[in-house]
Amino acid sequence: MLSTIGIPGLILILVITLIIFGPKKLPEIGKATGQTLKEFKHSARELTNEEADDVKKVESNDQSVK
């Protein structure tokens, strides 16, 4: 989807964003977005690690039962 936007489209989006929020607010928005993405990645990593741990526990229980 993003590949169809192109450079002129991205420039247009950035200009509109700058007009709407102003130059003083953009760094705050960028920082908040970065923190949100960092927290999301951390949570996703925790979920995948928990899932892997659960699978290992089930596999070890299956081997001990045999």
C-alpha positions in Angstrom: 0.0 0.0 0.0 2.7 2.5 0.9 4.6 1.7 -2.3 1.8 3.3 -4.3 2.1 6.6 -2.4 5.5 7.7 -3.8 7.7 10.6 -3.0 5.3 13.4 -4.0 2.5 11.8 -1.9 4.8 11.6 1.2 5.8 15.2 0.7 2.2 16.3 0.5 1.3 14.3 3.7 4.2 15.9 5.5 3.2 19.4 4.4 -0.4 18.9 5.4 0.7 17.5 8.8 3.0 20.5 9.3 0.2 22.9 8.5 -2.3 21.1 10.8 0.0 20.6 13.9 2.6 23.3 13.4 6.4 23.0 13.8 6.3 23.1 17.6 4.0 20.2 18.0 5.6 17.8 15.5 8.6 16.7 17.7 6.2 15.9 20.6 4.0 13.8 18.2 7.1 12.0 16.9 8.3 11.2 20.3 5.0 9.9 21.4 4.7 7.8 18.3 8.2 6.3 18.9 7.4 5.5 22.5 4.2 3.8 21.4 6.0 1.7 18.8 8.7 0.7 21.3 6.1 -0.4 23.9 4.2 -2.3 21.3 7.3 -4.2 20.1 8.3 -4.9 23.7 4.8 -6.4 24.4 4.8 -8.4 21.2 8.2 -9.8 22.1 7.0 -10.8 25.6 4.0 -12.6 24.1 6.1 -14.6 21.7 8.6 -15.5 24.4 5.7 -16.6 26.7 4.3 -18.7 23.9 7.6 -20.3 23.2 8.0 -21.1 26.9 4.6 -22.7 27.0 5.4 -24.8 24.0 8.7 -26.0 25.6 6.8 -26.9 28.8 4.2 -28.9 26.9 7.0 -30.7 24.9 8.9 -31.5 28.1 5.8 -32.8 29.8 5.0 -35.0 26.8 8.5 -36.5 26.9 8.4 -37.1 30.6 5.0 -38.9 30.2 6.4 -41.3 27.6 
